[in-house]
Amino acid sequence: MSTPTFANRSIDRRDFLKFSALAGGGLVLGFYLKSAGSAFAAEVVKPATGADFKPNAFIRIAPDGVVTLVSKQPEIGQGIKTSLPMIIAEELEVNWKDVVIVQGDLDAAYGGQSAGGSRSTPNNYNEFHKLGATARTMLVEAAAQTWGVPATECRAASSAVHHAATKRTLGYGELVAKAATLPVPPTADVQLKDPKDYKLLGTRIGGVDNPKIVTGQPLFGLDTKLPGMLYAVYEKCPVFGGKVVSANTDQIKALPGVKDAFIIEGTSNLSGLMPGVAIVADSTWTAFSARKQLKVTWDEGKTANDSWDAFTAKATELSKQPGTATVRKDGDVTAALATAAKTIEAAYSYPFISHASIEPQNCTAVFKDGGFEIWAPSQNPGGAQGAIVSQFGVAKEKVLVHLTRSGGGFGRRLSQDYVVEVAAIAQKLNGAPVKLTWTREDDLRHDQYRAGGFHFLKGGVDTAGKVVAWQNHFVTFGSISAGRGNDTTMALRPGSGAGLDGDQFPSRFLANCLTEQTVMECGIPMGPWRAPGNNVFSFVMQGFIDELAHAGGRDPLELRLELLSQKSGGNYDAARMIAVVKLVAEKAGWNPKKFPRGQGQGIAFHFSHQGYIAQVAEVTVSKEGQVKVDRFVCVCDVGAQIVNLSGAENQVQGSIVDGIGAAMFQELNLERGRITQGNFNEYPMLRMPDAPAQIEVHFLSTNNPTTGLGEPAIPPVAPALCNAIFAACGKRIRQFPLSRTDLRWS
């Protein structure tokens, strides 16, 4: 990647302040990575008079007034590279036009640097306010000392400090020399702004990378370019867990432009360095072309006979038995079902799906002098560093990780398989930088998938249509793994996103509720997919609630509010959910009876990642069974403050589009232990004509901590859509994708 340029001045990233620590309420100055010589060296420097003002690792103010803020979290499209610096800028009282944002590389100075679980905002919100306020306090003190007046008579605004009594003003650039000599004030002396005085937070700010994105400038992992760089591909067994027996590497090495080809033994870790064959060439195209002539004999292993059809049949058989684990049991479900006025049974299922991020997995590495330097579009750079340390036995200080922008993540880039693969290739080359690029087929067939699952439900309502019983036997997928902590026994445990906890609604809200789980062993690698677990659990729970409402002759909204009014527990705030449900009904003009046959309204809500979200969908279903999503209305309660309104709306709109696409089109089939789909012609994504004609997003501000938005808006999408389809044509959707259900009506 090209060196970033700030205000026409080229500045290497390693010149930036890289270390700070909170100690006694203060921030410590002074640690830099050296920009010359070894990539792994460091030096301590002291601020000099006239130098930039660097009160902490995240802020740099130059004498010309340019303010540079470091964004430490990985940017994967969620907008965090813009929103987190906005928090600092708000407290710093700096004009946004004066701000330059740079991506911070992996460094302990920044604290946690992963992007997952919608934690970037809540983990940093309060501390970033303190960072900005501390720097502002120091600048105000510098101006006060310069003028010989009390700091209480001065105020910061618009990148300057003002003294009203004498009408004097000093810009931040004029104060950096003085401010750099001041001690960092204790936290107790730093006053945060009153939210009512915010000028930046809550406004719409465009993404700082937007101009580069729309003009095609280098930002992403695939854009990484280093002098003398080579290009690699990596062929793995199409069956998960398979090993290399032999390969025609000598023939491949003889091809024009191919620099090397070799077998990597790998490990049995499905999310780590799997066995395979690497091809290194002078261009990506040459490597791709050579791969077409690669012939590998594989030991496909024990999962070569696995298939989705076989798993489906096994799940149905297991559903007739008690679950192997009781997740939650309240009351007596059997007795309640026996006395219910009406009972219903339903089987819900959903397939494995891929993350399918538009930028396939890629990474660049160089191995030199016993250490690694990595350029990674990773959601978890610390995990990438740790994986290399573990796999290759090098010291942590010998692994330098640079963060590039990612072309989508959705949980996929929390795994480190592509990182350790390129590290293994770079170690073999010993000195030459190399970029590993996966093809789309690699990406779909070697993902860390969202787990498939099967839910077998029973429910009962009384004569008034009130829910009196709920039973769910969840059959899902897992693998044999060691226990946690001191427990070294081997057990069959659910895969990522396949573990149903006892607090999933409507648990805790019903007197008679039973949730059981049975895990089927499989060799399919599973990883977090946007709002892990919740993205499908909501489809099941909110869909079956709709079925119970229909069975009891109840309005779906009315029944949901009745359920929420029951006593709850855990970390679920029913009052917050009631508020968003009522508001979304108001904003959507909830009235299912107003729609003619072929059109319908559906409602759903879900709590995940500390966000309370309710949605209403409106659809049209033609007599031929074609679905058109006309409108989506969403209300979100993610706490007291929306940081960047533009970014927040983008996250919710993207969640709705993503959720619709997954529900309507996406599925992966497993045959003979391998994924059969390879590209978007077989794994379609949502296109413009299928997107909602109208999406409305509303935020309900509450007196609660500010939380994230990357994930909580996606779970209610699918059930709201499916409930609207039922209202339109009377066809109940119990399996994904929608194409598996005949929606024709007359």
Protein Blocks (a to p, Z undefined) as FASTA:
>chain_A
ZZddeehiacdfklpcfbdcdeehiacehiacdfehjfkbccdddddehiacdfbfkbcc
dfkopacdddfbdcehnopmmmmmmmmmmmnopafklpccddddddfklopabdehhlmm
mmmmmmmmmmmmmmmmmmmmmmmmmnopafklpcceehiacdfklopacdfklmmmmmmm
pccddfklpccddfklpfkgopacddfklmmmmnopafbfklpccehiacddddddfbgh
iacfbdcfklmmmpghiabdcddebjabfklccdddddddfbfklmmmmmmmpccdddeb
jmlmgcfklmmmmmmmmmmpccfbdfbdghjfklmmmmpmbdcddddddddddfkiabac
ddddddeehiacdddddfblmlmmmmmmmmnopafklpccdddddebjehmmmpcklmmm
mmmmmmmnoopacdddddfklmmmmcccdddddddddddddfkopafbdcdddddddddd
ddehjllbdcddddehiaccfkbcfehkafbdcddddddddfbdcdddehihjlmmmmmm
mmmmmmmmmmnopafklmmmmmmmpccehjbdfklmmmmmmmmmmmnopafklpcehiac
ddddddeehiacdddddddddfkopacdfbdcddddebjbdfblmlmmmmmmmmmmmmmm
mmmmgccddeehiafbfbfklmccddfklpcfbdcddddddddddddfklmmmmmmmmmm
mmmmmmmnopacfbdcfklpcfbdZZ
